[in-house]
């Protein structure tokens, strides 16, 4: 049983040593623990520091691609290296590596496919009140959209079984945290949460440069993911809303028509007709989106089978 701990890094020369030192190298139930550093085009000495620390694997992006790209690059590399379990942690030493054995326990026992670390954000002193409230609200929305029970949806400290990792298809360019949970929920993967400890703040967050921007980016991801998996439901709701908005001026026009005063209210009838047309067109788009969604599922199933064949082939060659 091989565990690979992947660490996406961007200019983490100061914090990477402590992050690596905190990762346990011997864990009960695990034969091999390896560390993978994904360098996202760092301009400092992150690569040199990683080499001096003796990490097992280093993958380097050509330029700064962003956290989501680095995450999925690490997942692909870990799978090729034969990982049975993959743990993702941050290079800023936010998460305590000593919790890794507890984090992977539900996967080792077969009780979960993905385990997400719960930072207990209410107890984190350097989180502002506004940030805590947005974290709560965002996690609540993600739970509703994904049908999972994850209290800290944007936590980057999480573990994946090999099979769960192979089913991930990240399309967001911003972050992977919300997207992976929604995907997991819609693919009927078992997602569990575990309370973890965090270390003192080492630097400012690079994802949350401003609260409004962070919220908008996460909302964009939520809407995109939910629409991708449930297009008919989303477009049917929007279409019905347009039709209801069209009914209001229709009733108004009908009222004045029955009163014998419809001449000056033709604009209500025009607006109603427009809303009806738009509403029905949106519902038709939902039906088309539903058909495309089934096609996407077939493509993902094909991709999953190709991945399994490719990885099995690589493993057989490594054994030889």
C-alpha contacts under 8 A as a table, 3 or more apart, distances in Angstrom:
res1	aa1	res2	aa2	distance
1	X	29	X	7.38
1	X	30	X	5.19
1	X	31	X	5.20
1	X	32	X	6.62
1	X	83	X	7.79
1	X	84	X	6.03
1	X	85	X	7.97
2	X	30	X	6.12
2	X	31	X	5.92
2	X	32	X	4.81
2	X	33	X	6.14
2	X	34	X	7.73
2	X	82	X	7.13
2	X	83	X	5.17
2	X	84	X	5.27
2	X	85	X	6.57
3	X	30	X	6.73
3	X	31	X	7.98
3	X	32	X	6.12
3	X	33	X	4.88
3	X	34	X	6.29
3	X	83	X	5.62
3	X	84	X	6.05
3	X	85	X	4.90
3	X	86	X	5.86
3	X	87	X	7.49
4	X	33	X	5.85
4	X	34	X	4.77
4	X	35	X	5.60
4	X	36	X	6.72
4	X	78	X	6.47
4	X	83	X	5.84
4	X	84	X	7.99
4	X	85	X	6.51
4	X	86	X	5.07
4	X	87	X	6.35
5	X	33	X	7.51
5	X	34	X	6.29
5	X	35	X	4.87
5	X	36	X	6.01
5	X	86	X	5.87
5	X	87	X	4.67
5	X	88	X	5.88
5	X	89	X	7.25
6	X	35	X	5.95
6	X	36	X	4.57
6	X	37	X	5.80
6	X	38	X	7.19
6	X	74	X	6.26
6	X	75	X	7.91
6	X	78	X	7.76
6	X	86	X	7.16
6	X	87	X	6.16
6	X	88	X	5.05
6	X	89	X	6.47
7	X	35	X	7.69
7	X	36	X	6.18
7	X	37	X	4.85
7	X	38	X	6.02
7	X	74	X	7.95
7	X	88	X	6.19
7	X	89	X	5.44
7	X	90	X	5.60
7	X	91	X	5.68
8	X	37	X	6.02
8	X	38	X	4.64
8	X	39	X	6.25
8	X	40	X	7.07
8	X	67	X	7.13
8	X	70	X	5.93
8	X	71	X	6.41
8	X	74	X	7.49
8	X	89	X	7.53
8	X	90	X	6.26
8	X	91	X	6.23
9	X	12	X	5.88
9	X	37	X	6.88
9	X	38	X	5.85
9	X	39	X	4.98
9	X	40	X	5.90
9	X	42	X	7.53
9	X	46	X	7.63
9	X	90	X	7.32
9	X	91	X	5.34
10	X	39	X	6.06
10	X	40	X	5.21
10	X	41	X	6.64
10	X	42	X	4.96
10	X	46	X	7.59
10	X	64	X	7.87
10	X	91	X	7.88
11	X	42	X	4.85
11	X	43	X	6.32
11	X	44	X	5.48
11	X	45	X	7.32
11	X	46	X	5.87
12	X	15	X	5.43
12	X	16	X	5.51
12	X	42	X	7.99
12	X	44	X	7.80
12	X	46	X	5.65
12	X	91	X	6.13
12	X	92	X	6.51
13	X	16	X	5.60
13	X	17	X	7.46
13	X	44	X	6.74
13	X	45	X	5.60
13	X	46	X	4.40
13	X	47	X	7.99
13	X	49	X	6.14
14	X	17	X	6.95
15	X	18	X	5.83
15	X	19	X	6.42
15	X	91	X	6.55
15	X	92	X	5.27
15	X	93	X	6.11
15	X	202	X	7.44
16	X	19	X	4.97
16	X	20	X	6.10
16	X	46	X	7.59
16	X	49	X	7.61
16	X	50	X	7.43
16	X	91	X	5.50
16	X	92	X	6.62
16	X	93	X	7.01
17	X	20	X	5.31
17	X	21	X	6.13
17	X	49	X	7.40
17	X	50	X	7.76
17	X	53	X	6.93
18	X	21	X	5.01
18	X	22	X	6.14
18	X	93	X	6.67
19	X	22	X	5.38
19	X	23	X	6.87
19	X	90	X	8.00
19	X	91	X	6.32
19	X	92	X	7.12
19	X	93	X	4.79
19	X	97	X	7.21
20	X	23	X	5.47
20	X	35	X	7.94
20	X	53	X	7.63
20	X	55	X	7.93
21	X	24	X	7.74
22	X	96	X	6.81
22	X	97	X	4.81
22	X	98	X	6.34
23	X	97	X	4.67
23	X	98	X	6.46
23	X	100	X	7.52
24	X	27	X	6.87
24	X	33	X	7.93
24	X	97	X	6.92
24	X	98	X	6.56
24	X	100	X	7.67
25	X	32	X	7.79
25	X	33	X	5.48
25	X	34	X	7.62
26	X	30	X	7.34
26	X	31	X	7.92
26	X	32	X	7.56
26	X	33	X	6.79
27	X	30	X	5.46
27	X	31	X	7.78
27	X	33	X	7.78
27	X	101	X	6.24
28	X	101	X	7.74
29	X	108	X	7.47
30	X	33	X	7.07
34	X	55	X	7.50
34	X	56	X	5.82
34	X	57	X	7.83
35	X	55	X	5.43
35	X	56	X	5.34
35	X	57	X	6.35
36	X	55	X	6.58
36	X	56	X	6.15
36	X	57	X	4.64
36	X	58	X	5.68
36	X	59	X	7.49
36	X	74	X	7.45
36	X	78	X	7.66
37	X	50	X	7.31
37	X	55	X	7.34
37	X	57	X	6.32
37	X	58	X	4.84
37	X	59	X	6.25
37	X	74	X	7.88
38	X	58	X	5.97
38	X	59	X	4.80
38	X	60	X	5.77
38	X	61	X	7.43
38	X	70	X	6.30
38	X	71	X	7.98
38	X	73	X	7.61
38	X	74	X	6.23
39	X	42	X	6.23
39	X	46	X	7.38
39	X	47	X	7.00
39	X	58	X	7.33
39	X	59	X	6.18
39	X	60	X	4.71
39	X	61	X	6.07
39	X	70	X	7.70
40	X	60	X	6.29
40	X	61	X	5.06
40	X	62	X	7.44
40	X	63	X	6.45
40	X	64	X	5.03
40	X	65	X	6.26
40	X	66	X	6.96
40	X	67	X	7.92
40	X	70	X	6.40
41	X	60	X	6.79
41	X	61	X	5.49
41	X	62	X	5.85
41	X	63	X	4.28
41	X	64	X	4.63
41	X	65	X	7.55
42	X	45	X	7.53
42	X	46	X	6.56
42	X	47	X	7.90
42	X	63	X	7.75
42	X	64	X	7.25
43	X	46	X	7.94
45	X	48	X	5.25
45	X	49	X	6.07
46	X	49	X	5.16
46	X	50	X	6.10
47	X	50	X	5.09
47	X	51	X	6.24
47	X	58	X	7.86
48	X	51	X	5.12
48	X	52	X	6.19
49	X	52	X	5.06
49	X	53	X	6.12
50	X	53	X	5.09
50	X	54	X	6.45
50	X	55	X	5.94
50	X	58	X	7.80
51	X	54	X	5.17
51	X	55	X	6.23
52	X	55	X	7.92
55	X	58	X	7.39
59	X	74	X	7.63
59	X	77	X	7.92
61	X	64	X	6.89
61	X	65	X	7.01
61	X	70	X	7.59
62	X	65	X	7.84
65	X	69	X	5.90
65	X	70	X	6.90
66	X	69	X	5.61
66	X	70	X	6.31
66	X	173	X	6.83
66	X	174	X	6.68
66	X	175	X	7.88
67	X	70	X	5.09
67	X	71	X	6.02
67	X	173	X	7.70
67	X	174	X	6.60
67	X	175	X	5.77
67	X	176	X	7.42
68	X	71	X	5.14
68	X	72	X	6.41
68	X	170	X	7.29
68	X	172	X	6.60
68	X	173	X	5.63
68	X	174	X	5.78
68	X	175	X	4.60
68	X	176	X	4.97
69	X	72	X	5.46
69	X	73	X	6.04
69	X	173	X	6.72
70	X	73	X	4.98
70	X	74	X	6.12
71	X	74	X	5.16
71	X	75	X	6.30
71	X	176	X	7.21
72	X	75	X	4.86
72	X	76	X	6.14
72	X	170	X	6.84
73	X	76	X	5.25
73	X	77	X	6.17
74	X	77	X	5.05
74	X	78	X	5.95
75	X	78	X	5.12
75	X	79	X	6.19
75	X	86	X	7.47
75	X	165	X	6.76
76	X	79	X	5.23
76	X	80	X	6.30
77	X	80	X	5.12
77	X	81	X	6.21
78	X	81	X	5.00
78	X	82	X	6.48
78	X	83	X	5.52
78	X	86	X	7.04
79	X	82	X	5.19
79	X	83	X	5.32
79	X	84	X	7.80
79	X	162	X	7.13
79	X	165	X	7.90
79	X	166	X	7.71
79	X	311	X	7.18
80	X	83	X	7.51
80	X	311	X	6.06
80	X	314	X	7.05
80	X	315	X	7.78
82	X	311	X	7.89
82	X	315	X	6.75
83	X	86	X	6.37
83	X	162	X	6.68
84	X	161	X	6.24
84	X	162	X	4.93
85	X	104	X	7.69
85	X	107	X	7.90
85	X	159	X	6.95
85	X	160	X	5.72
85	X	161	X	4.72
85	X	162	X	5.53
86	X	159	X	5.58
86	X	160	X	5.16
86	X	161	X	6.50
86	X	162	X	7.14
86	X	165	X	7.80
87	X	100	X	7.66
87	X	104	X	7.92
87	X	157	X	7.29
87	X	158	X	5.72
87	X	159	X	4.26
87	X	160	X	6.38
88	X	156	X	6.66
88	X	157	X	5.57
88	X	158	X	5.49
88	X	159	X	6.34
89	X	95	X	6.85
89	X	156	X	5.99
89	X	157	X	4.82
89	X	158	X	7.07
90	X	93	X	6.13
90	X	94	X	6.51
90	X	95	X	7.06
90	X	156	X	6.73
90	X	157	X	7.23
91	X	94	X	7.65
92	X	202	X	6.53
92	X	203	X	7.33
93	X	96	X	7.14
93	X	199	X	6.75
93	X	202	X	7.43
94	X	198	X	5.61
94	X	199	X	5.22
94	X	200	X	7.03
94	X	201	X	6.72
94	X	202	X	7.55
95	X	157	X	6.74
95	X	196	X	7.84
95	X	197	X	6.61
95	X	198	X	4.63
95	X	199	X	5.97
96	X	99	X	5.97
96	X	100	X	7.95
96	X	196	X	7.60
96	X	197	X	5.91
96	X	198	X	5.44
96	X	199	X	6.21
97	X	100	X	5.57
98	X	101	X	7.04
99	X	102	X	5.38
99	X	103	X	6.09
99	X	196	X	6.45
99	X	197	X	7.45
100	X	103	X	4.86
100	X	104	X	6.29
101	X	104	X	5.55
101	X	105	X	6.30
102	X	105	X	5.22
102	X	106	X	7.93
102	X	194	X	8.00
103	X	106	X	7.15
103	X	115	X	6.41
103	X	116	X	7.69
103	X	117	X	7.15
103	X	158	X	7.28
103	X	159	X	6.57
103	X	194	X	6.65
104	X	107	X	5.32
104	X	108	X	6.23
104	X	115	X	7.19
104	X	159	X	6.14
105	X	108	X	5.04
105	X	109	X	6.19
106	X	109	X	5.21
106	X	110	X	6.16
106	X	111	X	5.00
106	X	112	X	5.35
106	X	115	X	7.40
107	X	110	X	5.02
107	X	111	X	5.86
107	X	112	X	4.99
107	X	113	X	5.93
107	X	114	X	7.18
107	X	115	X	7.61
107	X	160	X	7.64
107	X	161	X	6.38
108	X	111	X	7.69
109	X	112	X	7.90
110	X	113	X	7.56
111	X	190	X	7.70
112	X	115	X	6.77
112	X	189	X	7.87
112	X	190	X	5.04
112	X	191	X	5.92
112	X	192	X	6.29
113	X	160	X	6.05
113	X	161	X	5.35
113	X	163	X	7.74
113	X	164	X	5.84
113	X	189	X	6.06
113	X	190	X	5.16
113	X	191	X	6.06
114	X	158	X	7.15
114	X	159	X	5.60
114	X	160	X	4.67
114	X	161	X	6.47
114	X	164	X	7.00
114	X	189	X	7.55
114	X	190	X	6.44
114	X	191	X	4.80
114	X	192	X	6.33
115	X	158	X	5.48
115	X	159	X	5.13
115	X	160	X	6.74
115	X	191	X	5.77
115	X	192	X	4.80
115	X	193	X	5.37
115	X	194	X	6.92
116	X	150	X	7.24
116	X	152	X	7.70
116	X	153	X	7.84
116	X	155	X	6.90
116	X	156	X	7.75
116	X	157	X	6.25
116	X	158	X	4.36
116	X	159	X	6.60
116	X	191	X	7.50
116	X	192	X	6.34
116	X	193	X	4.79
116	X	194	X	6.29
117	X	152	X	7.32
117	X	155	X	6.28
117	X	156	X	7.60
117	X	157	X	5.30
117	X	158	X	5.68
117	X	193	X	5.82
117	X	194	X	5.03
117	X	195	X	5.77
117	X	196	X	5.70
118	X	121	X	7.87
118	X	150	X	7.85
118	X	151	X	6.49
118	X	152	X	5.20
118	X	155	X	6.77
118	X	193	X	6.29
118	X	194	X	5.57
118	X	195	X	4.48
118	X	196	X	5.67
119	X	124	X	7.83
119	X	152	X	6.81
119	X	155	X	7.15
119	X	195	X	6.18
119	X	196	X	5.51
119	X	197	X	6.24
119	X	198	X	6.65
120	X	123	X	5.76
120	X	124	X	7.09
120	X	152	X	7.53
120	X	195	X	6.87
120	X	196	X	7.65
121	X	124	X	5.21
121	X	127	X	7.40
121	X	132	X	6.30
121	X	135	X	7.79
121	X	152	X	7.75
122	X	125	X	7.88
122	X	132	X	6.44
124	X	127	X	5.73
125	X	128	X	7.67
126	X	201	X	7.26
127	X	131	X	6.13
127	X	132	X	6.35
128	X	131	X	5.16
128	X	132	X	6.26
129	X	132	X	5.17
129	X	133	X	6.30
130	X	133	X	5.18
130	X	134	X	6.24
131	X	134	X	5.17
131	X	135	X	6.08
131	X	211	X	7.19
132	X	135	X	5.04
132	X	136	X	6.27
133	X	136	X	5.13
133	X	137	X	6.16
134	X	137	X	5.03
134	X	138	X	5.83
134	X	215	X	7.74
135	X	138	X	5.21
135	X	139	X	6.02
135	X	152	X	7.30
135	X	153	X	7.97
135	X	154	X	7.78
136	X	139	X	5.25
136	X	140	X	6.12
136	X	151	X	7.51
136	X	152	X	7.55
137	X	140	X	5.11
137	X	141	X	6.32
138	X	141	X	5.17
138	X	142	X	6.25
138	X	153	X	7.50
139	X	142	X	5.02
139	X	143	X	6.13
139	X	150	X	7.05
139	X	151	X	5.92
139	X	152	X	5.85
139	X	153	X	4.97
139	X	154	X	7.51
140	X	143	X	5.12
140	X	144	X	6.39
140	X	151	X	7.31
141	X	144	X	5.12
141	X	145	X	6.23
142	X	145	X	5.07
142	X	146	X	5.89
142	X	148	X	7.97
142	X	153	X	6.89
142	X	178	X	7.00
142	X	181	X	7.68
142	X	182	X	6.92
142	X	222	X	7.25
143	X	146	X	5.31
143	X	147	X	5.45
143	X	148	X	5.08
143	X	149	X	5.72
143	X	150	X	6.34
143	X	151	X	7.93
144	X	147	X	5.43
144	X	148	X	7.33
145	X	182	X	6.67
145	X	222	X	7.89
145	X	226	X	6.69
146	X	181	X	6.67
146	X	182	X	4.53
146	X	183	X	7.40
146	X	184	X	7.55
146	X	185	X	4.66
146	X	186	X	6.24
147	X	185	X	5.89
147	X	186	X	7.88
148	X	181	X	7.81
148	X	185	X	6.06
148	X	191	X	6.69
149	X	191	X	7.62
149	X	192	X	7.12
149	X	193	X	7.51
150	X	153	X	5.84
150	X	191	X	7.70
150	X	192	X	6.86
150	X	193	X	5.80
151	X	193	X	7.44
152	X	155	X	5.70
153	X	177	X	6.60
153	X	178	X	6.02
153	X	181	X	7.37
154	X	177	X	5.12
154	X	178	X	6.10
155	X	158	X	7.42
155	X	177	X	6.77
156	X	177	X	6.42
160	X	164	X	5.99
160	X	165	X	5.80
161	X	164	X	5.21
161	X	165	X	6.14
162	X	165	X	5.17
162	X	166	X	6.32
163	X	166	X	5.24
163	X	167	X	6.64
164	X	167	X	5.27
164	X	168	X	6.80
164	X	184	X	7.96
164	X	189	X	7.23
165	X	168	X	5.47
166	X	304	X	6.50
166	X	307	X	7.10
166	X	308	X	7.82
167	X	300	X	7.88
167	X	304	X	6.28
168	X	180	X	6.87
168	X	183	X	7.35
168	X	184	X	7.91
170	X	176	X	6.71
170	X	179	X	7.10
170	X	180	X	7.34
172	X	175	X	6.35
172	X	176	X	6.74
172	X	179	X	7.42
172	X	221	X	6.79
174	X	217	X	7.22
175	X	178	X	7.43
175	X	179	X	7.69
176	X	179	X	5.32
176	X	180	X	5.94
177	X	180	X	5.64
177	X	181	X	6.74
178	X	181	X	5.42
178	X	182	X	6.40
178	X	218	X	7.34
178	X	221	X	7.22
178	X	222	X	7.03
179	X	182	X	5.30
179	X	183	X	6.06
179	X	221	X	6.61
179	X	222	X	7.08
179	X	225	X	6.58
180	X	183	X	5.09
180	X	184	X	5.94
181	X	184	X	5.03
181	X	185	X	6.14
181	X	191	X	7.76
182	X	185	X	5.17
182	X	186	X	6.22
182	X	222	X	7.85
182	X	225	X	6.88
182	X	226	X	7.38
183	X	186	X	5.23
183	X	187	X	6.06
183	X	225	X	7.46
184	X	187	X	5.11
184	X	188	X	6.23
184	X	189	X	5.08
184	X	190	X	7.46
184	X	191	X	7.21
185	X	188	X	5.24
185	X	189	X	5.92
185	X	190	X	7.52
185	X	191	X	7.49
186	X	189	X	7.68
186	X	229	X	7.12
201	X	204	X	7.76
205	X	208	X	5.47
205	X	209	X	6.60
206	X	209	X	5.87
207	X	214	X	6.99
208	X	211	X	6.16
208	X	213	X	7.45
208	X	214	X	5.36
209	X	213	X	7.42
209	X	214	X	7.27
210	X	213	X	5.46
210	X	214	X	6.18
211	X	214	X	5.11
211	X	215	X	6.10
212	X	215	X	5.15
212	X	216	X	6.15
213	X	216	X	5.17
213	X	217	X	6.15
214	X	217	X	5.23
214	X	218	X	6.20
215	X	218	X	5.20
215	X	219	X	6.03
216	X	219	X	5.07
216	X	220	X	6.05
217	X	220	X	5.08
217	X	221	X	6.35
218	X	221	X	5.04
218	X	222	X	6.20
219	X	222	X	5.01
219	X	223	X	6.09
220	X	223	X	5.34
220	X	224	X	6.03
221	X	224	X	5.16
221	X	225	X	5.99
222	X	225	X	5.30
222	X	226	X	6.05
223	X	226	X	5.31
223	X	227	X	5.93
224	X	227	X	5.23
224	X	228	X	6.06
225	X	228	X	5.07
225	X	229	X	6.45
226	X	229	X	5.30
226	X	230	X	5.74
226	X	231	X	7.53
227	X	230	X	5.02
227	X	231	X	4.63
227	X	234	X	6.16
228	X	231	X	5.85
228	X	293	X	6.78
229	X	293	X	6.52
230	X	233	X	5.58
230	X	234	X	6.45
230	X	290	X	7.30
230	X	293	X	7.80
231	X	234	X	5.21
231	X	235	X	6.04
231	X	286	X	5.58
231	X	287	X	7.84
231	X	289	X	5.42
231	X	290	X	5.61
231	X	293	X	7.36
232	X	235	X	5.37
232	X	236	X	5.68
232	X	283	X	7.54
232	X	286	X	4.26
232	X	287	X	5.74
232	X	289	X	6.47
232	X	290	X	5.40
233	X	236	X	5.20
233	X	237	X	6.15
233	X	286	X	7.37
234	X	237	X	5.32
234	X	238	X	6.42
234	X	286	X	7.30
235	X	238	X	5.01
235	X	239	X	5.87
235	X	282	X	5.89
235	X	283	X	5.64
235	X	285	X	6.90
235	X	286	X	4.75
236	X	239	X	5.02
236	X	240	X	6.00
236	X	282	X	7.10
236	X	283	X	4.99
236	X	286	X	6.16
237	X	240	X	5.22
237	X	241	X	6.16
238	X	241	X	5.04
238	X	242	X	6.35
238	X	279	X	7.30
238	X	282	X	7.06
238	X	283	X	7.80
239	X	242	X	5.15
239	X	243	X	6.32
239	X	278	X	7.25
239	X	279	X	4.01
239	X	280	X	6.18
239	X	281	X	7.50
239	X	282	X	5.07
239	X	283	X	5.24
240	X	243	X	4.98
240	X	244	X	6.10
240	X	279	X	6.19
240	X	283	X	7.81
241	X	244	X	5.12
241	X	245	X	6.20
241	X	279	X	7.36
242	X	245	X	5.04
242	X	246	X	6.23
242	X	275	X	5.43
242	X	276	X	6.69
242	X	278	X	6.83
242	X	279	X	4.84
243	X	246	X	4.90
243	X	247	X	6.29
243	X	275	X	5.86
243	X	276	X	5.03
243	X	278	X	7.92
243	X	279	X	5.21
243	X	280	X	7.65
244	X	247	X	5.00
244	X	248	X	6.75
245	X	248	X	5.60
245	X	249	X	7.57
245	X	272	X	7.47
245	X	275	X	6.75
246	X	249	X	6.02
246	X	250	X	6.41
246	X	271	X	6.87
246	X	272	X	4.06
246	X	273	X	6.86
246	X	274	X	7.56
246	X	275	X	4.89
246	X	276	X	5.78
247	X	250	X	4.89
247	X	251	X	6.11
247	X	272	X	6.43
248	X	251	X	5.38
248	X	252	X	6.37
248	X	272	X	7.63
249	X	252	X	4.77
249	X	253	X	6.01
249	X	268	X	4.94
249	X	269	X	6.55
249	X	271	X	7.14
249	X	272	X	5.77
250	X	253	X	5.13
250	X	254	X	6.08
250	X	268	X	6.54
250	X	269	X	5.89
250	X	272	X	5.75
251	X	254	X	5.00
251	X	255	X	6.06
252	X	255	X	5.16
252	X	256	X	6.50
252	X	268	X	7.25
253	X	256	X	5.29
253	X	257	X	6.00
253	X	262	X	6.55
253	X	265	X	6.20
253	X	266	X	7.30
253	X	268	X	6.02
253	X	269	X	6.27
254	X	257	X	4.90
254	X	258	X	6.14
254	X	262	X	7.88
255	X	258	X	5.36
255	X	259	X	6.33
256	X	259	X	4.85
256	X	260	X	6.18
256	X	261	X	5.04
256	X	262	X	5.11
256	X	265	X	7.61
257	X	260	X	5.04
257	X	261	X	5.56
257	X	262	X	4.45
258	X	261	X	7.52
258	X	262	X	7.93
259	X	262	X	7.71
261	X	264	X	7.01
261	X	265	X	7.90
262	X	265	X	5.36
262	X	266	X	6.78
263	X	266	X	6.28
264	X	267	X	7.84
265	X	268	X	5.65
265	X	269	X	7.26
266	X	269	X	5.18
266	X	270	X	6.41
267	X	270	X	5.00
267	X	271	X	6.12
268	X	271	X	5.18
268	X	272	X	6.10
269	X	272	X	5.08
269	X	273	X	6.17
270	X	273	X	5.15
270	X	274	X	6.29
271	X	274	X	5.14
271	X	275	X	6.28
272	X	275	X	5.17
272	X	276	X	6.14
273	X	276	X	5.12
273	X	277	X	6.19
274	X	277	X	5.21
274	X	278	X	6.14
275	X	278	X	5.05
275	X	279	X	5.88
276	X	279	X	5.06
276	X	280	X	6.21
277	X	280	X	5.39
277	X	281	X	6.16
278	X	281	X	5.11
278	X	282	X	6.13
279	X	282	X	5.21
279	X	283	X	6.36
280	X	283	X	5.10
280	X	284	X	6.27
281	X	284	X	5.04
281	X	285	X	6.25
282	X	285	X	4.93
282	X	286	X	6.29
283	X	286	X	4.90
283	X	287	X	6.44
284	X	287	X	5.05
284	X	288	X	6.33
285	X	288	X	5.03
285	X	289	X	5.96
286	X	289	X	4.88
286	X	290	X	6.06
287	X	290	X	5.05
287	X	291	X	6.48
288	X	291	X	5.18
288	X	292	X	6.29
289	X	292	X	4.93
289	X	293	X	5.98
290	X	293	X	4.90
290	X	294	X	6.47
291	X	294	X	5.29
291	X	295	X	6.50
292	X	295	X	4.93
292	X	296	X	6.15
293	X	296	X	4.93
293	X	297	X	6.35
294	X	297	X	5.11
294	X	298	X	6.48
295	X	298	X	5.14
295	X	299	X	6.29
296	X	299	X	5.01
296	X	300	X	6.11
297	X	300	X	5.06
297	X	301	X	6.14
298	X	301	X	5.12
298	X	302	X	6.21
299	X	302	X	5.06
299	X	303	X	6.09
300	X	303	X	4.91
300	X	304	X	6.04
301	X	304	X	5.07
301	X	305	X	6.32
302	X	305	X	5.20
302	X	306	X	6.22
303	X	306	X	5.06
303	X	307	X	6.09
304	X	307	X	5.07
304	X	308	X	6.23
305	X	308	X	5.11
305	X	309	X	6.22
306	X	309	X	5.14
306	X	310	X	6.02
307	X	310	X	5.06
307	X	311	X	5.97
308	X	311	X	5.20
308	X	312	X	5.95
309	X	312	X	5.18
309	X	313	X	6.10
310	X	313	X	5.13
310	X	314	X	6.28
311	X	314	X	5.02
311	X	315	X	6.12
312	X	315	X	5.10
312	X	316	X	6.15
313	X	316	X	5.18
313	X	317	X	6.32
314	X	317	X	5.17
314	X	318	X	6.21
315	X	318	X	5.03
315	X	319	X	6.23
316	X	319	X	5.18
316	X	320	X	6.39
317	X	320	X	5.10
